[in-house]
Amino acid sequence: MTIETFLTKPYWIIDILPKQVPAGSAGQYFAIEKHLLTPPRIDEIYHKFAGVLLALNCYHDITIQDEDEWIKNPEPGTIERLVLERKSINIVIDSDQAMISITGDDHYMTLYGANEDLLELTSAVASAQGLHVWKPEKAKQ
């Protein structure tokens, strides 16, 4: 399955926020987002992302794209390193044919094509890291 195929599947956001911030809402979303995307806050968020992937890898095979190479079930330290480098990576969850995408410059990850069991597990491990899983308004059907 290609990355492009995953991008056409239903998707959820794994985020520090519990739900989508509506356009034009009160508050200062963009100022807070800018603050969160600077060290050390962004480093804390990416440590949480690594924690989610490590926990998921306890239950499922994962294959991570590192540049042009795909690595199946990389060593835990490699998973952590790839995430903490904050470059764009894709992680295929083999047994569920789902994918998590990290762009390297956001405070969220995107989960594509999860079945009910994987979505439940991802929500639980994300919650343990202080993260939330939600479906964007434009992705609801």
N, C-alpha and C positions, 0 to 999 in steps of 0.2 A: 504494500500500500504506500502511496506517495504522500508527502506532506500536504500537497494540494488537496488530496482526497479528504484528509482530516479536517481541513479548513472549511469544508462544506457541511460538516456534521454539526449537530447541536453542541453548544458550548456553555461553559460556566466559568466564572471568574473566581480565583482563589486570591483573596485580598486582605489587607489590613482593615478595610471598612466593611461593615456588615451588609451593606446594600448600595446600589447605585445612587450617586448624588444626582438629583434631578437638575436638568438645565435651568439656570436662573434662580437656583435656590438661595436662601439667605445663608450667611456664613461666608467663610473665606477659603473655599476649597482650593483654589489655585495657589494661594500663598502657603497653605498648609502642605499641599502636594510638593511644592518647590522645597519647603523645609525638610520634608520626609525623604526627598531624593538626594540629600546631601549627607556626607559622612558626619557622625557615626550612625545616624538613623538608618540610612539605606543598607549599611553593613548588617545591622540587626535584622532587617527585613529579609535579606538574602540568606542569613543563617537560618531563619525560619523556613524559607523555601527549601533549603538543603535538608532540613529536618523532615519536611513532608515527603520529599523524594526517598530519603533513607527509610522512613517508616513504610512507604508503599512498596519499596523493594523487599521488605520482609515478607510480603504477601504475594507479590507478582514479579515476574521477570520484567526488567526494564532495559531498554536499549537507548543510549544517549548518543546524539549526533555531536561529534567534536570535529568541527571544520568539515572535511569531506569523509571522515571515518565514522562508522557506527560501532559503538562498543556495547556488547550485551553484558549486563550485570557487572559493571565496572566496580573496582574496589571502592569501599565507602569513602576513602580519602579522595579518590578521583571524582566521585559524585560531588563531594563538597567543594573541591577545587574548581571544577567546571562551573558550578553555580556561583561561587564567590568571585570568580573572575569577571562576572557581570557582562558576559557577552551573550549574544542571542544563541540559545540552544533549544533543541527539541528532544523530548523524551517520550518514546513510544512504550506504552504499557502493553506488552506482547499478548498476554492472555486475554485481554479485553479489547484489543485493537483500538485503543484510545491513545491520545497524545496530550502531553502537557507542553506548552510553549512558554519560554521565558525570553523576553526581548532584550533584557540586560539594562534597560533604562526606565523600568516601570516599577510601581509598588504592588503589582499583581502578576499572577501567572494565569494562563488560560488553559482550561481542560476541555478537550474536544472529544466527542463521541463516547462518553462514559455510559455504561449501562447502570442500572439502579444499584447493584451491589458495589460497583466501583465508586459511584457517586457518594454512597453512604460511607464507605471506608475513607474516601478522600476528605469528606466533611469532618469525620471523626479525627483523623490525624491532623488536619488543618486546625481544628479547634484546639487540639492539644498544644499547638504551636502559637496560639493566640490569633489565628487567621480565620477567615470566614469564606464560605463558598456560596455564591449567589448567581442567579441567571439574569443577564442584562435584559432590560425591557425590549430592545430590538431583537433579541434572540428568542423571546417568548412567542409561542405559536399556539 
